[in-house]
Amino acid sequence: MDTEPDAIQDSVLENVKAISALYQRAEREVTRHQRVVEVVTSAAARPRTLYVVAALALGWALVNGVVAAYGGRAIDPPPFYWLQGRWG
């Protein structure tokens, strides 16, 4: 009975080493492009990014709305086609 836990421990250790080797090999094979994509998606997934994008959109709308309200020529007057991604 004493050998059974040792056999299980050895088996688990072998599996952990095999998984570790798989991860190490996968990390070595990652291209520069994949790493850039990972960095960008990691940054985009943070709440701070949402706040920055929201603040920029609000600032864009406020500046263009205020300029248009006071009779000036706004770069992107309401309804803010450029902010929506429409360029025409």
C-alpha positions as CSV (number, residue, x, y, z in Angstrom):
1,M,0.0,0.0,0.0
2,D,2.9,2.4,0.7
3,T,4.0,2.2,-3.0
4,E,0.7,3.3,-4.4
5,P,0.9,7.0,-3.2
6,D,4.5,7.1,-4.5
7,A,3.4,5.8,-7.9
8,I,0.6,8.4,-8.1
9,Q,3.0,11.2,-7.1
10,D,5.5,10.1,-9.8
11,S,2.7,10.0,-12.4
12,V,1.5,13.5,-11.4
13,L,5.0,14.8,-11.5
14,E,5.6,13.3,-15.0
15,N,2.3,14.9,-16.2
16,V,3.3,18.3,-14.8
17,K,6.7,18.1,-16.4
18,A,5.1,17.2,-19.8
19,I,2.6,20.1,-19.6
20,S,5.4,22.4,-18.6
21,A,7.5,21.3,-21.6
22,L,4.5,21.8,-23.9
23,Y,4.0,25.4,-22.7
24,Q,7.7,26.1,-23.0
25,R,7.8,24.8,-26.6
26,A,4.6,26.8,-27.4
27,E,6.2,30.0,-26.0
28,R,9.3,29.5,-28.1
29,E,7.3,29.1,-31.3
30,V,5.2,32.3,-30.8
31,T,5.9,34.8,-33.5
32,R,6.5,38.5,-33.0
33,H,3.2,39.3,-34.6
34,Q,1.4,37.0,-32.1
35,R,3.2,38.7,-29.2
36,V,2.1,42.1,-30.4
37,V,-1.5,41.0,-30.8
38,E,-1.3,39.6,-27.2
39,V,0.0,42.9,-25.8
40,V,-2.6,44.9,-27.7
41,T,-5.5,42.7,-26.7
42,S,-4.3,42.6,-23.1
43,A,-4.2,46.4,-22.9
44,A,-7.6,46.7,-24.6
45,A,-9.1,44.4,-22.1
46,R,-8.3,46.6,-19.2
47,P,-11.0,48.9,-17.7
48,R,-8.6,51.9,-18.0
49,T,-8.7,51.5,-21.7
50,L,-12.5,51.8,-21.7
51,Y,-12.3,54.9,-19.6
52,V,-9.7,56.5,-21.9
53,V,-11.8,55.7,-25.0
54,A,-15.0,57.0,-23.3
55,A,-13.2,60.2,-22.2
56,L,-11.8,60.8,-25.7
57,A,-15.2,60.3,-27.3
58,L,-16.9,62.6,-24.8
59,G,-14.2,65.2,-25.3
60,W,-14.5,65.0,-29.1
61,A,-18.3,65.4,-28.9
62,L,-18.1,68.2,-26.4
63,V,-15.5,70.2,-28.3
64,N,-17.3,69.8,-31.6
65,G,-20.7,70.4,-30.1
66,V,-19.7,73.6,-28.3
67,V,-18.0,74.9,-31.4
68,A,-21.0,74.2,-33.5
69,A,-23.4,75.7,-30.9
70,Y,-21.5,79.0,-30.9
71,G,-21.6,79.3,-34.7
72,G,-18.0,78.1,-35.3
73,R,-17.0,75.5,-37.8
74,A,-16.6,72.2,-36.0
75,I,-14.3,69.6,-37.5
76,D,-16.9,66.9,-36.9
77,P,-20.3,68.6,-36.2
78,P,-23.2,66.7,-34.7
79,P,-24.2,63.9,-35.3
80,F,-20.4,63.3,-35.3
81,Y,-19.9,61.1,-38.4
82,W,-16.2,60.9,-37.9
83,L,-16.6,59.7,-34.3
84,Q,-18.9,57.0,-35.6
85,G,-16.2,55.9,-38.2
86,R,-18.1,57.3,-41.2
87,W,-15.8,59.4,-43.4
88,G,-18.2,60.6,-46.0
